[in-house]
Amino acid sequence: MSIQHPTQCTGDKTRQALAELADLLLQSPDKSRQALLKQVEIKYDLTPKECEFLNRNFVM
């Protein structure tokens, strides 16, 4: 579980997760989008709402 630093805004981890998801999708086109999203979800300790947001709004 990642710990949010006091200077880190709530949206920072979502932006970091989005950037990593984009990189992973480019680097691993053979992996499913859901598997990569799950990987990012775990790494950045995203809430279900944050995951839903990424899944619905990030199109590549």
Rosetta blueprint (number, residue, H / E / L):
1 M L
2 S L
3 I L
4 Q L
5 H L
6 P L
7 T L
8 Q L
9 C L
10 T H
11 G H
12 D H
13 K H
14 T H
15 R H
16 Q H
17 A H
18 L H
19 A H
20 E H
21 L H
22 A H
23 D H
24 L H
25 L H
26 L H
27 Q H
28 S L
29 P L
30 D L
31 K L
32 S L
33 R H
34 Q H
35 A H
36 L H
37 L H
38 K H
39 Q H
40 V H
41 E H
42 I H
43 K H
44 Y H
45 D L
46 L L
47 T L
48 P H
49 K H
50 E H
51 C H
52 E H
53 F H
54 L H
55 N H
56 R H
57 N H
58 F L
59 V L
60 M L
